[in-house]
Structures are given as structure tokens and as C-alpha cells.
Amino acid sequence: MVPGTIDRAADPRGNHSDNSGMWTIDGVLMPMIAKACRRQLARVLNLGWKQVVPLLSLLATVSIVYLFIELTDEVIEGDTQRFDEWVLRSLRHPDFPAVPVGPPWLREAGMDLTALGSPIVLSLVVVGVLGFMLLEKRYAVMWLTLGSTLGGSRTRDSVISLARRPRSTASIGSRCRKYGLYC
């Protein structure tokens, strides 16, 4: 068979493979698809940074949301409990688990640092930022900040209620139990 000719006897539906190894339907469809793919690839390669950065940002956002959903699913199923307890136990003395590894000031610094994530501290910072935006007359940004803070708080509460699991037994310090902290 001569390349480029159609041998209809090879397949009654009109599908065949020419000598180039490309499957064609009446010798038209595959070359058209290949040409369209080459055109799209050239178009993607010619994108400037103004087009690539938003696409990469969108890809990163979707990937992070997907990973967060997968991790939440693992936590709900209890698959991360062993890892969590291993991390908590590795930060404590094996002979006396109530005493964390490191100098005493490190424990206090860790407790102070975790306290910064409390709802009270978050509320104080957000109120301060909202007040500043109000003084600067940046109302749109003020409402955006308020909405994203309330939405984030609601999302956090929803995830916490969805992923209810028993507290780890690895932390047994009396002060930690008093405040409900992992110390």
C-alpha cells in the first residue's frame, strides 16, 4: 500500500493504519487532531507570565484544597491517630511522659505561642485591623476582611465538629489538662 492512500479492505468501518503508524478515519481525523494539538501546545508555550501566574495560582489552590480534604478524611477515619501520638510521645521523656523534652523556658514559650491562636487574640487583631480600615475609609477591604474571618471561623468550627475524635493520651501534664492543651 502506498502511504497516504486508503485501504478500505483493511477495516470495513473505514479505520486503518497507514505506514506512518497513525490511525486515521478516512485519512482526515487524526491529522486534524494532531494539528490542533500542535497549535494548542504552541499557544500554551507562548503564554506570558501574566497568563501563567493566575493558572499556577489556581492549580496551587485546587491542589491545597484537595490535600486538605484528603487529610481531613484520614483524620475522620482515625488513620492519623498513631502518627499524632508518635509525634507527641517523641517530644517527651520516655521515662517520665509528663516532662517535655527541652529546657523549661521552651515549654512556656510553646504555650504562649499556641495561645496566640486563641479566638480572643484573633478577635482582638481583627477588630484592630477593621478599625484601621474604617479610619482609612477602605470599606470594601474592611468587609472582605470581616467576611473572610467569619467564614474561616465557621469553616474551622465545621471541620472540628466533623472530625471529632478522642484526645490523645500521650500528653498527661496536669497544667495541660487544665487548659485543654497538648503540651
Rosetta blueprint (number, residue, H / E / L):
1 M L
2 V L
3 P L
4 G L
5 T L
6 I L
7 D L
8 R L
9 A L
10 A L
11 D L
12 P L
13 R L
14 G L
15 N E
16 H E
17 S E
18 D L
19 N L
20 S L
21 G L
22 M L
23 W E
24 T E
25 I E
26 D L
27 G L
28 V L
29 L H
30 M H
31 P H
32 M H
33 I H
34 A H
35 K H
36 A H
37 C H
38 R H
39 R H
40 Q H
41 L H
42 A H
43 R H
44 V H
45 L H
46 N L
47 L L
48 G L
49 W H
50 K H
51 Q H
52 V H
53 V H
54 P H
55 L H
56 L H
57 S H
58 L H
59 L H
60 A H
61 T H
62 V H
63 S H
64 I H
65 V H
66 Y H
67 L H
68 F H
69 I H
70 E H
71 L H
72 T H
73 D H
74 E H
75 V H
76 I H
77 E H
78 G L
79 D L
80 T L
81 Q H
82 R H
83 F H
84 D H
85 E H
86 W H
87 V H
88 L H
89 R H
90 S H
91 L L
92 R E
93 H L
94 P L
95 D L
96 F L
97 P L
98 A L
99 V L
100 P E
101 V L
102 G L
103 P L
104 P H
105 W H
106 L H
107 R H
108 E H
109 A H
110 G H
111 M H
112 D H
113 L H
114 T H
115 A H
116 L L
117 G L
118 S L
119 P H
120 I H
121 V H
122 L H
123 S H
124 L H
125 V H
126 V H
127 V H
128 G H
129 V H
130 L H
131 G H
132 F H
133 M H
134 L H
135 L H
136 E L
137 K L
138 R L
139 Y H
140 A H
141 V H
142 M H
143 W H
144 L H
145 T H
146 L H
147 G H
148 S H
149 T H
150 L H
151 G H
152 G H
153 S H
154 R H
155 T H
156 R H
157 D H
158 S H
159 V H
160 I H
161 S H
162 L H
163 A L
164 R L
165 R L
166 P L
167 R L
168 S L
169 T L
170 A L
171 S L
172 I L
173 G L
174 S H
175 R H
176 C H
177 R H
178 K H
179 Y H
180 G L
181 L L
182 Y L
183 C L
